[in-house]
Amino acid sequence: MDFEQLKRKVLDWADARDLLHEKNKFKQWGKTYEEVGEIFTAMLDDDREAVMDGIGDTIVTLIILADQNGMDAVNCLEKAYDEIKDRKGKTVNGEFVKD
């Protein structure tokens, strides 16, 4: 499946569970934050499967959060890519530093 198909399935899943539209987007952000924390813990444990699960869960929460804010997650990703695609810089101690 491509990202668009998966995104649609996530939104259908969320809609069936009454998570969209008038629901509290700040609670959804809290869920995103929780999932990001799970990724960090999984990385500390060097648990590849848990990292993968956490990344997937985080993407799910962000798709829902984008929708709750009247946005499309793919458009958000396109905007972010457009901002970074021509950035110049270098990696210092594992972190990209912009010129």
N, C-alpha and C positions, 0 to 999 in steps of 0.2 A: 504494500500500500504506500502511496505517496503522502506527503505531509498534509496536503489539503484533505484527502480522504480521512486520515487519522484525526485531523482537527474537527471535521464534521462529526465523526463518531464520538469524540470527546464531548462536543457541544450537545449532541443528542443524548448522551449519557447524563450530562449535567442537567439538561432540561427535564429529563424523565425523573430526576431526583429533586426538582424544584430549586436548583442552585443558581439559576440565571436571573437576569433582568433586575427585579426590584430587591433582590437579596443583598445582604450587606457586603459590599466590596472590601471593607476593612477586615472582616472576618476571613474573607478569601485571601487577602494579603497575609494574614496571620498563618494560614495554612501553607502558603508559599514559603514563608520564613521558616516554618517548622520543617518542611521538606529539605530546604537548603541546609539546615542544621544536620539533618540525617545524612546528607552527602558528606559533610565534614567529618562526622563521626565514622562513617564507613571508610573514608580515606585514612583516618587515623588507625583504623583496624586493618587496613590493607585488604578490605573485602570488596573485590571487584564486582561481584553480583549485587551487593547492596548499593554500591556507587551507581551502577547502571539503573537499579530500581529507583533510587533517589532522584537521579537526573530525569528519568521518565516521569516520575510523580510531580517533580517541579514543573516540567513542561506542561503537564495536564493542568496544574493550578494556574499557570500563566495564561494558557489558552482561555480558561474560564474567566480570569481576571480581566483580560483584554476585552472579552465579550461584555462583561458587566460594566465596562467603561465605554461601551459603544465603539470598540475598536476591533480590528481583525489582527490576530496574532501574526499572520504572514506579513501584513503591511508593517507591523511594528518591527519585525525582523528585517524587512527590506529597508526601512528607514535607518535602522542601526547599521546595516551593512553599507549603505550609501555614505554614512558618516565616517566609517573606518577604512573603506576600501583604498583610499589614496593616502592614508596616514604614513608618515615617515617617522622613523625612530629606530631604536635598538633595544634588545633584551639585555637587562642588567639584573643579575642574580635571579633569573627566572621570571622577571616582570618586564613587560613592554613599557618603555618610556618614550613618549612622543617627543619629537624635535620641537 
